[in-house]
Amino acid sequence: MGHLLSKNGYRLKKRTRKLRKKKKKRNCFLQGPCMLCFIVHGNSGSLDDDPFESSSSAAIAATSKLAECYASSLASPEDCARFLLPSRADLALWESQTRVLLSAATTDNGGGGEGPGAPPADGATQRLLPLCTVPSSMLPSSSSSSLEDDSFGPGQQAGCGEGVIGTGSAAATSSASVCQNHAHSVQQDECQRPSEVTDSSSVNHLPSSILLKIFSHLSVKERCLCASLVCKYWRDLCLDFQLWKQIDLSGLQQVNDELLVKIASRRQHVTELNLSDCRNVQDHGVCALASHCPGLLKYTAYRCKQLSDLSLCTIATHCPLLAKVHVGNQDKLTDHALRLLGEHCSELKDIHLGQCYNITDDGMVALARGCPKLQRIYMQENKLVTDKSVRAFAEHCPELQFVGFMGCSVTSQGVIHLTRLRNLTSLDLRHISELNNETVMEVVRKCRSLSSLNLCLNWSINDRCVEIIAKEGRSLKELYLVSCKITDYALIAIGQYSSSIETVDAGWCKDITDQGATQIAQNSKSLRYLGLMRCDKVNEETVERLVLQYPHIVFSTVMQDCKRTLERAYQMGWSPNTSTGS
């Protein structure tokens, strides 16, 4: 960044202006210069040349220590996202200054960066975000002591695409002195990171494998609009095929068939694809991508009503390794696609077909017979699916662990077949017509691994059924009883007989009173959540007392949920508007 304040600033501006004129303008589907521009319009970068080969042994030792600190500190996706992109405000600033960032990266790299950019105006001081310097708490003791004697001040580390142009004359003087003292270093390509300019706090001194792991936790938009514009080295990392195995384009209305076709022609190692809520994608684009990606494992397309059987049929025929298909709320999907899935995708383990209203028992039976490794099946409001489908899955898919038939035309005669599933851990029987207590009790007795049972919206479920569930469900941890016909007796039985249930939701059960809520809280040793939403006979004063008396239990009521929401808002920095109108 010191280039912009040196005597050669005018020459660099002139050179950048010439480079910008030579660039061909292209329209980016994310409304800005981004990674997909390079994917669609150009060849991907190569990481064959390791930029760390020329490092000295001392630099390699410092890098190893730094890598260990990063690996131990960045343990979750949230940590990685906060490390690279500190906050939403910073993200907004990055998006508004992408052209400035790209110009700065181009200048720092001796013109090596790509993409349009405009240098800062004369006399104007630009404020750029500090890019990924290592917190002092993450540095080893030896590195910390060496940093104190470094000639670079905070935010002025010599790394690829790094540095801050401060506000005020002090920052300008500091940057000018840095440029004069290191005139020879700044003329070299900083993306090659020569050993003479070694700063152990630079994120770019990490091995590329660790940076790729960090980038993998960023969304497509964050990688395209932010990380890839920092410098050429980061752009090449963002182009790595490992980051484009899982493509999540959900909710991006700019995505269309043309983009999918171009991605498919350049990225043939895609294993996961998410097109949920992409309303401008048609069958042609999905078919083109599926035909070029035989290794596709997971396909998700919720609420894509414009897609028909053709897209799923093409995926089934070209992607035999498919393991997960989630295509909820697709009105045009029929039994033909399910038959092809059963014929070609024997490795299928997880399928979601909720609110696909044209699916019948014929397609479901064909799917069950062709996919014996199925572990999860979820249906919702599929009125043409009956007991015949439930029986087929129970007979042909012995590895089933999660089964859901919410709102389907299933009765107790079909549910009873699920007692064959010894590996069943989660069962969703919400809003099942003609579901009786005896069937539910038999399922709980036979399925010893059952850990989650959802019986919401079933008025036939009574206190006696809940008592047997509490006694027989030795592995049961979650029990959902919203809008069931239960009283305080059911809650008292759970607290008395169950030593494993952690979550109980009895919302909208009008006969629950203070006695039931108090007894289950007192007697249960495992309870961690009690849902009492719209249980009008439970006084709020009683709940307040229970919250203080049993802090390890989360009580859910309208008032308690509002309080927790406000507490989270305060923790995130929200404050009420106290200004008064004139």
ZAKEMI-661598 format. One record per residue (C-alpha): chain; residue in one letter; x, y, z. Coordinates in steps of 0.02 Angstrom, whole numbers, plus 50000, padded with zeros to 5 digits. Layout:
['A', 'A', [X, Y, Z]],
...
This chain:
['A', 'M', [50000, 50000, 50000]],
['A', 'G', [50151, 50112, 50024]],
['A', 'H', [50164, 50125, 49835]],
['A', 'L', [50018, 50244, 49831]],
['A', 'L', [50110, 50368, 49943]],
['A', 'S', [50282, 50356, 49861]],
['A', 'K', [50358, 50467, 49727]],
['A', 'N', [50309, 50342, 49595]],
['A', 'G', [50125, 50357, 49636]],
['A', 'Y', [50084, 50453, 49477]],
['A', 'R', [50175, 50325, 49370]],
['A', 'L', [50081, 50183, 49454]],
['A', 'K', [49916, 50272, 49427]],
['A', 'K', [49956, 50294, 49243]],
['A', 'R', [50006, 50113, 49226]],
['A', 'T', [49849, 50053, 49315]],
['A', 'R', [49743, 50163, 49203]],
['A', 'K', [49820, 50083, 49048]],
['A', 'L', [49790, 49909, 49116]],
['A', 'R', [49611, 49952, 49154]],
['A', 'K', [49580, 50012, 48977]],
['A', 'K', [49642, 49847, 48908]],
['A', 'K', [49523, 49747, 49015]],
['A', 'K', [49363, 49690, 48934]],
['A', 'K', [49209, 49736, 49032]],
['A', 'R', [49102, 49591, 49085]],
['A', 'N', [48939, 49584, 49180]],
['A', 'C', [48954, 49487, 49343]],
['A', 'F', [48800, 49395, 49401]],
['A', 'L', [48839, 49449, 49580]],
['A', 'Q', [48844, 49632, 49525]],
['A', 'G', [49029, 49660, 49552]],
['A', 'P', [49198, 49586, 49507]],
['A', 'C', [49198, 49414, 49585]],
['A', 'M', [49267, 49238, 49580]],
['A', 'L', [49134, 49174, 49460]],
['A', 'C', [49199, 49299, 49330]],
['A', 'F', [49363, 49203, 49329]],
['A', 'I', [49274, 49036, 49323]],
['A', 'V', [49156, 49083, 49183]],
['A', 'H', [49271, 49193, 49079]],
['A', 'G', [49445, 49128, 49111]],
['A', 'N', [49554, 48982, 49159]],
['A', 'S', [49580, 48934, 49338]],
['A', 'G', [49740, 48975, 49428]],
['A', 'S', [49867, 48842, 49471]],
['A', 'L', [49940, 48801, 49640]],
['A', 'D', [50074, 48686, 49572]],
['A', 'D', [50213, 48812, 49613]],
['A', 'D', [50229, 48816, 49800]],
['A', 'P', [50264, 48998, 49853]],
['A', 'F', [50350, 48937, 50011]],
['A', 'E', [50491, 48839, 49928]],
['A', 'S', [50615, 48983, 49941]],
['A', 'S', [50587, 49012, 50128]],
['A', 'S', [50731, 48991, 50247]],
['A', 'S', [50734, 48860, 50384]],
['A', 'A', [50697, 48991, 50516]],
['A', 'A', [50543, 49049, 50421]],
['A', 'I', [50485, 48869, 50401]],
['A', 'A', [50501, 48840, 50588]],
['A', 'A', [50402, 48998, 50626]],
['A', 'T', [50270, 48945, 50499]],
['A', 'S', [50250, 48775, 50583]],
['A', 'K', [50221, 48856, 50752]],
['A', 'L', [50099, 48978, 50676]],
['A', 'A', [50006, 48837, 50588]],
['A', 'E', [49985, 48746, 50753]],
['A', 'C', [49913, 48903, 50833]],
['A', 'Y', [49789, 48926, 50691]],
['A', 'A', [49737, 48744, 50691]],
['A', 'S', [49702, 48747, 50878]],
['A', 'S', [49616, 48917, 50881]],
['A', 'L', [49508, 48904, 50725]],
['A', 'A', [49409, 48752, 50781]],
['A', 'S', [49238, 48796, 50709]],
['A', 'P', [49167, 48875, 50550]],
['A', 'E', [49113, 49026, 50652]],
['A', 'D', [49293, 49055, 50712]],
['A', 'C', [49357, 49045, 50534]],
['A', 'A', [49225, 49166, 50471]],
['A', 'R', [49261, 49290, 50610]],
['A', 'F', [49448, 49274, 50579]],
['A', 'L', [49437, 49314, 50393]],
['A', 'L', [49283, 49426, 50393]],
['A', 'P', [49271, 49507, 50565]],
['A', 'S', [49090, 49569, 50559]],
['A', 'R', [48941, 49607, 50449]],
['A', 'A', [48990, 49791, 50448]],
['A', 'D', [49161, 49742, 50381]],
['A', 'L', [49078, 49636, 50248]],
['A', 'A', [48974, 49783, 50191]],
['A', 'L', [49130, 49891, 50184]],
['A', 'W', [49220, 49758, 50083]],
['A', 'E', [49079, 49750, 49956]],
['A', 'S', [49074, 49939, 49938]],
['A', 'Q', [49263, 49948, 49912]],
['A', 'T', [49296, 49797, 49800]],
['A', 'R', [49368, 49906, 49664]],
['A', 'V', [49486, 49992, 49786]],
['A', 'L', [49540, 49826, 49860]],
['A', 'L', [49575, 49754, 49689]],
['A', 'S', [49675, 49910, 49640]],
['A', 'A', [49778, 49898, 49800]],
['A', 'A', [49810, 49712, 49772]],
['A', 'T', [49863, 49748, 49592]],
['A', 'T', [49982, 49884, 49649]],
['A', 'D', [50058, 49777, 49788]],
['A', 'N', [50086, 49633, 49669]],
['A', 'G', [50177, 49738, 49539]],
['A', 'G', [50029, 49726, 49421]],
['A', 'G', [50010, 49539, 49449]],
['A', 'G', [49828, 49547, 49507]],
['A', 'E', [49684, 49534, 49387]],
['A', 'G', [49520, 49628, 49371]],
['A', 'P', [49467, 49809, 49355]],
['A', 'G', [49525, 49933, 49486]],
['A', 'A', [49537, 50119, 49517]],
['A', 'P', [49676, 50195, 49624]],
['A', 'P', [49633, 50318, 49762]],
['A', 'A', [49616, 50499, 49712]],
['A', 'D', [49763, 50618, 49741]],
['A', 'G', [49765, 50690, 49915]],
['A', 'A', [49628, 50573, 49975]],
['A', 'T', [49665, 50451, 50113]],
['A', 'Q', [49578, 50283, 50093]],
['A', 'R', [49533, 50175, 50242]],
['A', 'L', [49548, 49990, 50204]],
['A', 'L', [49510, 49845, 50318]],
['A', 'P', [49656, 49764, 50410]],
['A', 'L', [49671, 49595, 50327]],
['A', 'C', [49698, 49444, 50436]],
['A', 'T', [49840, 49483, 50554]],
['A', 'V', [49868, 49357, 50690]],
['A', 'P', [49800, 49404, 50861]],
['A', 'S', [49935, 49418, 50993]],
['A', 'S', [49852, 49281, 51096]],
['A', 'M', [49878, 49156, 50954]],
['A', 'L', [50063, 49192, 50929]],
['A', 'P', [50201, 49091, 51012]],
['A', 'S', [50308, 49182, 51138]],
['A', 'S', [50458, 49189, 51021]],
['A', 'S', [50353, 49262, 50882]],
['A', 'S', [50278, 49391, 50997]],
['A', 'S', [50446, 49455, 51053]],
['A', 'S', [50509, 49466, 50875]],
['A', 'L', [50357, 49566, 50824]],
['A', 'E', [50393, 49698, 50953]],
['A', 'D', [50559, 49738, 50869]],
['A', 'D', [50489, 49732, 50692]],
['A', 'S', [50500, 49891, 50590]],
['A', 'F', [50320, 49869, 50534]],
['A', 'G', [50187, 49944, 50645]],
['A', 'P', [50015, 49872, 50680]],
['A', 'G', [49920, 49841, 50519]],
['A', 'Q', [50075, 49866, 50410]],
['A', 'Q', [50139, 49689, 50395]],
['A', 'A', [50226, 49647, 50232]],
['A', 'G', [50116, 49511, 50162]],
['A', 'C', [50020, 49480, 50002]],
['A', 'G', [49875, 49600, 49995]],
['A', 'E', [49900, 49659, 50173]],
['A', 'G', [49918, 49830, 50252]],
['A', 'V', [49816, 49978, 50308]],
['A', 'I', [49826, 50157, 50249]],
['A', 'G', [49784, 50250, 50407]],
['A', 'T', [49687, 50409, 50427]],
['A', 'G', [49787, 50567, 50459]],
['A', 'S', [49962, 50631, 50425]],
['A', 'A', [50045, 50510, 50547]],
['A', 'A', [49989, 50360, 50445]],
['A', 'A', [50048, 50443, 50284]],
['A', 'T', [50219, 50482, 50359]],
['A', 'S', [50236, 50304, 50424]],
['A', 'S', [50188, 50229, 50256]],
['A', 'A', [50309, 50345, 50165]],
['A', 'S', [50452, 50296, 50281]],
['A', 'V', [50413, 50112, 50257]],
['A', 'C', [50417, 50137, 50069]],
['A', 'Q', [50585, 50228, 50076]],
['A', 'N', [50668, 50104, 50195]],
['A', 'H', [50612, 49953, 50095]],
['A', 'A', [50619, 50021, 49917]],
['A', 'H', [50703, 49865, 49852]],
['A', 'S', [50576, 49747, 49934]],
['A', 'V', [50420, 49833, 49872]],
['A', 'Q', [50477, 49821, 49691]],
['A', 'Q', [50468, 49632, 49699]],
['A', 'D', [50311, 49528, 49679]],
['A', 'E', [50244, 49513, 49857]],
['A', 'C', [50135, 49364, 49812]],
['A', 'Q', [50297, 49263, 49797]],
['A', 'R', [50341, 49315, 49977]],
['A', 'P', [50532, 49322, 49968]],
['A', 'S', [50626, 49267, 50123]],
['A', 'E', [50693, 49445, 50148]],
['A', 'V', [50518, 49507, 50193]],
['A', 'T', [50467, 49380, 50323]],
['A', 'D', [50333, 49423, 50451]],
['A', 'S', [50273, 49279, 50560]],
['A', 'S', [50107, 49368, 50591]],
['A', 'S', [50055, 49363, 50407]],
['A', 'V', [49913, 49244, 50369]],
['A', 'N', [49991, 49209, 50199]],
['A', 'H', [50137, 49121, 50282]],
['A', 'L', [50021, 48980, 50329]],
['A', 'P', [50024, 48824, 50220]],
['A', 'S', [49901, 48834, 50078]],
['A', 'S', [49809, 48681, 50147]],
['A', 'I', [49762, 48777, 50305]],
['A', 'L', [49706, 48930, 50207]],
['A', 'L', [49599, 48818, 50097]],
['A', 'K', [49520, 48743, 50254]],
['A', 'I', [49480, 48918, 50317]],
['A', 'F', [49409, 48974, 50150]],
['A', 'S', [49300, 48818, 50143]],
['A', 'H', [49194, 48888, 50286]],
['A', 'L', [49151, 49045, 50186]],
['A', 'S', [48998, 49054, 50077]],
['A', 'V', [49010, 49068, 49888]],
['A', 'K', [48966, 49253, 49897]],
['A', 'E', [49098, 49288, 50030]],
['A', 'R', [49232, 49199, 49930]],
['A', 'C', [49182, 49284, 49766]],
['A', 'L', [49155, 49462, 49826]],
['A', 'C', [49281, 49471, 49968]],
['A', 'A', [49420, 49344, 49989]],
['A', 'S', [49461, 49323, 49804]],
['A', 'L', [49488, 49509, 49780]],
['A', 'V', [49624, 49531, 49913]],
['A', 'C', [49770, 49476, 49804]],
['A', 'K', [49819, 49355, 49667]],
['A', 'Y', [49874, 49223, 49791]],
['A', 'W', [49703, 49223, 49875]],
['A', 'R', [49618, 49224, 49706]],
['A', 'D', [49715, 49068, 49655]],
['A', 'L', [49668, 48984, 49819]],
['A', 'C', [49485, 49027, 49793]],
['A', 'L', [49495, 48947, 49621]],
['A', 'D', [49558, 48782, 49693]],
['A', 'F', [49446, 48638, 49642]],
['A', 'Q', [49429, 48582, 49824]],
['A', 'L', [49326, 48739, 49861]],
['A', 'W', [49211, 48705, 49714]],
['A', 'K', [49165, 48527, 49757]],
['A', 'Q', [49021, 48593, 49861]],
['A', 'I', [48924, 48729, 49768]],
['A', 'D', [48789, 48817, 49868]],
['A', 'L', [48691, 48940, 49759]],
['A', 'S', [48534, 48937, 49864]],
['A', 'G', [48432, 49097, 49863]],
['A', 'L', [48533, 49182, 49723]],
['A', 'Q', [48404, 49240, 49598]],
['A', 'Q', [48540, 49289, 49474]],
['A', 'V', [48585, 49106, 49446]],
['A', 'N', [48520, 49041, 49280]],
['A', 'D', [48549, 48899, 49157]],
['A', 'E', [48691, 48988, 49068]],
['A', 'L', [48792, 49002, 49228]],
['A', 'L', [48765, 48818, 49272]],
['A', 'V', [48820, 48765, 49097]],
['A', 'K', [48981, 48866, 49109]],
['A', 'I', [49020, 48802, 49283]],
['A', 'A', [48990, 48624, 49225]],
['A', 'S', [49112, 48647, 49079]],
['A', 'R', [49252, 48702, 49195]],
['A', 'R', [49214, 48612, 49359]],
['A', 'Q', [49187, 48426, 49336]],
['A', 'H', [49223, 48372, 49515]],
['A', 'V', [49064, 48439, 49597]],
['A', 'T', [49002, 48326, 49736]],
['A', 'E', [48868, 48437, 49815]],
['A', 'L', [48744, 48555, 49732]],
['A', 'N', [48615, 48665, 49818]],
['A', 'L', [48492, 48760, 49707]],
['A', 'S', [48356, 48794, 49835]],
['A', 'D', [48250, 48948, 49795]],
['A', 'C', [48340, 48977, 49629]],
['A', 'R', [48185, 49020, 49529]],
['A', 'N', [48275, 49060, 49366]],
['A', 'V', [48356, 48889, 49348]],
['A', 'Q', [48270, 48772, 49225]],
['A', 'D', [48290, 48589, 49183]],
['A', 'H', [48419, 48626, 49048]],
['A', 'G', [48546, 48697, 49170]],
['A', 'V', [48527, 48558, 49297]],
['A', 'C', [48540, 48425, 49162]],
['A', 'A', [48699, 48505, 49092]],
['A', 'L', [48781, 48507, 49263]],
['A', 'A', [48727, 48330, 49304]],
['A', 'S', [48793, 48260, 49139]],
['A', 'H', [48966, 48335, 49174]],
['A', 'C', [48974, 48286, 49359]],
['A', 'P', [48959, 48096, 49376]],
['A', 'G', [49029, 48105, 49552]],
['A', 'L', [48882, 48207, 49621]],
['A', 'L', [48837, 48144, 49795]],
['A', 'K', [48713, 48271, 49864]],
['A', 'Y', [48577, 48365, 49770]],
['A', 'T', [48462, 48492, 49855]],
['A', 'A', [48327, 48593, 49768]],
['A', 'Y', [48192, 48651, 49887]],
['A', 'R', [48049, 48758, 49820]],
['A', 'C', [48105, 48747, 49638]],
['A', 'K', [47930, 48729, 49569]],
['A', 'Q', [47989, 48763, 49391]],
['A', 'L', [48090, 48601, 49385]],
['A', 'S', [48009, 48443, 49319]],
['A', 'D', [48048, 48258, 49310]],
['A', 'L', [48181, 48290, 49178]],
['A', 'S', [48308, 48365, 49297]],
['A', 'L', [48295, 48229, 49429]],
['A', 'C', [48291, 48092, 49296]],
['A', 'T', [48453, 48157, 49219]],
['A', 'I', [48535, 48163, 49390]],
['A', 'A', [48479, 47985, 49425]],
['A', 'T', [48549, 47916, 49261]],
['A', 'H', [48714, 48011, 49262]],
['A', 'C', [48755, 48011, 49449]],
['A', 'P', [48753, 47830, 49511]],
['A', 'L', [48845, 47876, 49672]],
['A', 'L', [48705, 47991, 49729]],
['A', 'A', [48679, 47977, 49918]],
['A', 'K', [48564, 48124, 49961]],
['A', 'V', [48414, 48199, 49869]],
['A', 'H', [48312, 48339, 49946]],
['A', 'V', [48182, 48405, 49823]],
['A', 'G', [48039, 48465, 49933]],
['A', 'N', [47895, 48568, 49865]],
['A', 'Q', [47911, 48522, 49680]],
['A', 'D', [47738, 48503, 49607]],
['A', 'K', [47797, 48431, 49439]],
['A', 'L', [47891, 48284, 49513]],
['A', 'T', [47810, 48114, 49476]],
['A', 'D', [47838, 47928, 49505]],
['A', 'H', [47946, 47914, 49347]],
['A', 'A', [48093, 48004, 49430]],
['A', 'L', [48078, 47893, 49585]],
['A', 'R', [48084, 47736, 49477]],
['A', 'L', [48246, 47795, 49395]],
['A', 'L', [48320, 47833, 49566]],
['A', 'G', [48279, 47656, 49620]],
['A', 'E', [48355, 47583, 49460]],
['A', 'H', [48519, 47682, 49454]],
['A', 'C', [48555, 47750, 49629]],
['A', 'S', [48574, 47600, 49742]],
['A', 'E', [48688, 47702, 49859]],
['A', 'L', [48549, 47824, 49904]],
['A', 'K', [48539, 47850, 50093]],
['A', 'D', [48440, 48010, 50121]],
['A', 'I', [48287, 48071, 50027]],
['A', 'H', [48164, 48213, 50061]],
['A', 'L', [48006, 48223, 49956]],
['A', 'G', [47895, 48336, 50061]],
['A', 'Q', [47749, 48422, 49974]],
['A', 'C', [47777, 48335, 49808]],
['A', 'Y', [47592, 48307, 49782]],
['A', 'N', [47599, 48198, 49625]],
['A', 'I', [47702, 48058, 49704]],
['A', 'T', [47605, 47897, 49738]],
['A', 'D', [47637, 47727, 49814]],
['A', 'D', [47701, 47659, 49648]],
['A', 'G', [47852, 47773, 49646]],
['A', 'M', [47886, 47750, 49831]],
['A', 'V', [47883, 47560, 49820]],
['A', 'A', [48003, 47563, 49671]],
['A', 'L', [48118, 47678, 49769]],
['A', 'A', [48115, 47566, 49923]],
['A', 'R', [48155, 47409, 49822]],
['A', 'G', [48301, 47489, 49729]],
['A', 'C', [48382, 47579, 49877]],
['A', 'P', [48411, 47452, 50017]],
['A', 'K', [48541, 47565, 50101]],
['A', 'L', [48416, 47703, 50135]],
['A', 'Q', [48436, 47778, 50309]],
['A', 'R', [48322, 47932, 50304]],
['A', 'I', [48153, 47954, 50221]],
['A', 'Y', [48044, 48107, 50249]],
['A', 'M', [47873, 48144, 50175]],
['A', 'Q', [47758, 48289, 50213]],
['A', 'E', [47580, 48316, 50156]],
['A', 'N', [47596, 48184, 50019]],
['A', 'K', [47413, 48135, 50016]],
['A', 'L', [47437, 47997, 49886]],
['A', 'V', [47562, 47904, 49997]],
['A', 'T', [47477, 47772, 50104]],
['A', 'D', [47515, 47622, 50214]],
['A', 'K', [47580, 47527, 50062]],
['A', 'S', [47733, 47640, 50053]],
['A', 'V', [47769, 47624, 50239]],
['A', 'R', [47763, 47435, 50227]],
['A', 'A', [47882, 47435, 50076]],
['A', 'F', [48012, 47539, 50166]],
['A', 'A', [48000, 47432, 50323]],
['A', 'E', [48026, 47273, 50220]],
['A', 'H', [48163, 47328, 50098]],
['A', 'C', [48261, 47460, 50195]],
['A', 'P', [48320, 47380, 50359]],
['A', 'E', [48449, 47518, 50390]],
['A', 'L', [48319, 47656, 50408]],
['A', 'Q', [48357, 47772, 50554]],
['A', 'F', [48244, 47922, 50522]],
['A', 'V', [48065, 47904, 50460]],
['A', 'G', [47940, 48043, 50438]],
['A', 'F', [47765, 48036, 50363]],
['A', 'M', [47690, 48200, 50424]],
['A', 'G', [47516, 48230, 50356]],
['A', 'C', [47518, 48081, 50237]],
['A', 'S', [47373, 47961, 50216]],
['A', 'V', [47452, 47838, 50336]],
['A', 'T', [47359, 47747, 50474]],
['A', 'S', [47404, 47636, 50621]],
['A', 'Q', [47400, 47484, 50507]],
['A', 'G', [47549, 47553, 50412]],
['A', 'V', [47643, 47624, 50562]],
['A', 'I', [47644, 47455, 50648]],
['A', 'H', [47762, 47389, 50511]],
['A', 'L', [47897, 47507, 50576]],
['A', 'T', [47924, 47390, 50724]],
['A', 'R', [48038, 47289, 50607]],
['A', 'L', [48166, 47431, 50604]],
['A', 'R', [48290, 47391, 50742]],
['A', 'N', [48401, 47541, 50698]],
['A', 'L', [48260, 47669, 50704]],
['A', 'T', [48315, 47822, 50804]],
['A', 'S', [48195, 47961, 50749]],
['A', 'L', [48011, 47945, 50707]],
['A', 'D', [47900, 48088, 50649]],
['A', 'L', [47714, 48044, 50656]],
['A', 'R', [47639, 48219, 50659]],
['A', 'H', [47459, 48237, 50603]],
['A', 'I', [47432, 48052, 50561]],
['A', 'S', [47251, 48003, 50536]],
['A', 'E', [47185, 47858, 50639]],
['A', 'L', [47342, 47841, 50745]],
['A', 'N', [47299, 47748, 50904]],
['A', 'N', [47390, 47734, 51069]],
['A', 'E', [47420, 47546, 51057]],
['A', 'T', [47519, 47564, 50896]],
['A', 'V', [47630, 47701, 50968]],
['A', 'M', [47663, 47600, 51127]],
['A', 'E', [47709, 47446, 51024]],
['A', 'V', [47832, 47546, 50917]],
['A', 'V', [47917, 47614, 51074]],
['A', 'R', [47929, 47439, 51149]],
['A', 'K', [48004, 47359, 50993]],
['A', 'C', [48118, 47500, 50931]],
['A', 'R', [48241, 47505, 51075]],
['A', 'S', [48356, 47632, 50991]],
['A', 'L', [48222, 47763, 50970]],
['A', 'S', [48286, 47931, 51034]],
['A', 'S', [48163, 48056, 50958]],
['A', 'L', [47974, 48037, 50944]],
['A', 'N', [47860, 48171, 50871]],
['A', 'L', [47672, 48146, 50903]],
['A', 'C', [47614, 48325, 50880]],
['A', 'L', [47438, 48362, 50815]],
['A', 'N', [47372, 48190, 50862]],
['A', 'W', [47220, 48212, 50975]],
['A', 'S', [47210, 48025, 51008]],
['A', 'I', [47372, 48023, 51110]],
['A', 'N', [47326, 48022, 51296]],
['A', 'D', [47406, 48010, 51467]],
['A', 'R', [47413, 47820, 51468]],
['A', 'C', [47512, 47818, 51306]],
['A', 'V', [47637, 47946, 51373]],
['A', 'E', [47659, 47844, 51532]],
['A', 'I', [47706, 47687, 51433]],
['A', 'I', [47824, 47791, 51325]],
['A', 'A', [47912, 47856, 51482]],
['A', 'K', [47928, 47680, 51553]],
['A', 'E', [47980, 47586, 51394]],
['A', 'G', [48080, 47719, 51300]],
['A', 'R', [48248, 47688, 51382]],
['A', 'S', [48344, 47779, 51245]],
['A', 'L', [48215, 47915, 51215]],
['A', 'K', [48282, 48093, 51232]],
['A', 'E', [48155, 48199, 51138]],
['A', 'L', [47965, 48189, 51153]],
['A', 'Y', [47853, 48313, 51062]],
['A', 'L', [47669, 48317, 51116]],
['A', 'V', [47605, 48484, 51048]],
['A', 'S', [47414, 48486, 51037]],
['A', 'C', [47394, 48310, 51108]],
['A', 'K', [47257, 48259, 51229]],
['A', 'I', [47364, 48253, 51386]],
['A', 'T', [47352, 48324, 51561]],
['A', 'D', [47467, 48352, 51710]],
['A', 'Y', [47470, 48163, 51736]],
['A', 'A', [47575, 48140, 51578]],
['A', 'L', [47708, 48266, 51635]],
['A', 'I', [47712, 48190, 51810]],
['A', 'A', [47737, 48016, 51734]],
['A', 'I', [47883, 48077, 51627]],
['A', 'G', [47968, 48152, 51779]],
['A', 'Q', [47937, 47996, 51883]],
['A', 'Y', [47979, 47855, 51761]],
['A', 'S', [48101, 47924, 51630]],
['A', 'S', [48286, 47946, 51664]],
['A', 'S', [48334, 47988, 51484]],
['A', 'I', [48209, 48114, 51415]],
['A', 'E', [48290, 48286, 51398]],
['A', 'T', [48164, 48380, 51289]],
['A', 'V', [47975, 48385, 51317]],
['A', 'D', [47863, 48501, 51216]],
['A', 'A', [47683, 48508, 51281]],
['A', 'G', [47633, 48669, 51196]],
['A', 'W', [47449, 48705, 51161]],
['A', 'C', [47394, 48570, 51283]],
['A', 'K', [47253, 48663, 51370]],
['A', 'D', [47242, 48547, 51521]],
['A', 'I', [47421, 48572, 51581]],
['A', 'T', [47429, 48672, 51743]],
['A', 'D', [47557, 48735, 51868]],
['A', 'Q', [47558, 48565, 51954]],
['A', 'G', [47617, 48469, 51801]],
['A', 'A', [47753, 48595, 51759]],
['A', 'T', [47816, 48597, 51938]],
['A', 'Q', [47814, 48408, 51963]],
['A', 'I', [47911, 48366, 51805]],
['A', 'A', [48042, 48499, 51846]],
['A', 'Q', [48062, 48432, 52023]],
['A', 'N', [48067, 48246, 51985]],
['A', 'S', [48158, 48234, 51818]],
['A', 'K', [48348, 48222, 51829]],
['A', 'S', [48375, 48227, 51640]],
['A', 'L', [48254, 48364, 51585]],
['A', 'R', [48336, 48512, 51497]],
['A', 'Y', [48192, 48589, 51398]],
['A', 'L', [48006, 48605, 51437]],
['A', 'G', [47891, 48684, 51308]],
['A', 'L', [47736, 48766, 51382]],
['A', 'M', [47688, 48883, 51242]],
['A', 'R', [47504, 48932, 51254]],
['A', 'C', [47471, 48821, 51403]],
['A', 'D', [47353, 48953, 51472]],
['A', 'K', [47327, 48868, 51640]],
['A', 'V', [47511, 48886, 51683]],
['A', 'N', [47540, 49053, 51771]],
['A', 'E', [47688, 49158, 51720]],
['A', 'E', [47733, 49185, 51903]],
['A', 'T', [47755, 48997, 51922]],
['A', 'V', [47868, 48990, 51771]],
['A', 'E', [47973, 49134, 51838]],
['A', 'R', [47996, 49040, 52000]],
['A', 'L', [48044, 48880, 51909]],
['A', 'V', [48171, 48974, 51802]],
['A', 'L', [48260, 49034, 51959]],
['A', 'Q', [48244, 48868, 52049]],
['A', 'Y', [48301, 48758, 51902]],
['A', 'P', [48423, 48859, 51796]],
['A', 'H', [48479, 48704, 51699]],
['A', 'I', [48304, 48690, 51620]],
['A', 'V', [48245, 48803, 51479]],
['A', 'F', [48060, 48845, 51498]],
['A', 'S', [47975, 48901, 51338]],
['A', 'T', [47827, 49020, 51354]],
['A', 'V', [47783, 49179, 51260]],
['A', 'M', [47859, 49288, 51396]],
['A', 'Q', [48016, 49183, 51422]],
['A', 'D', [48052, 49171, 51235]],
['A', 'C', [48035, 49360, 51218]],
['A', 'K', [48158, 49387, 51360]],
['A', 'R', [48286, 49270, 51282]],
['A', 'T', [48267, 49356, 51115]],
['A', 'L', [48301, 49526, 51194]],
['A', 'E', [48452, 49458, 51287]],
['A', 'R', [48528, 49393, 51125]],
['A', 'A', [48493, 49559, 51041]],
['A', 'Y', [48582, 49653, 51180]],
['A', 'Q', [48731, 49535, 51168]],
['A', 'M', [48743, 49569, 50982]],
['A', 'G', [48751, 49755, 51013]],
['A', 'W', [48570, 49807, 50989]],
['A', 'S', [48504, 49950, 51094]],
['A', 'P', [48327, 50021, 51101]],
['A', 'N', [48295, 50186, 51014]],
['A', 'T', [48279, 50311, 51156]],
['A', 'S', [48264, 50466, 51046]],
['A', 'T', [48102, 50563, 51064]],
['A', 'G', [48010, 50651, 50925]],
['A', 'S', [47998, 50838, 50925]],
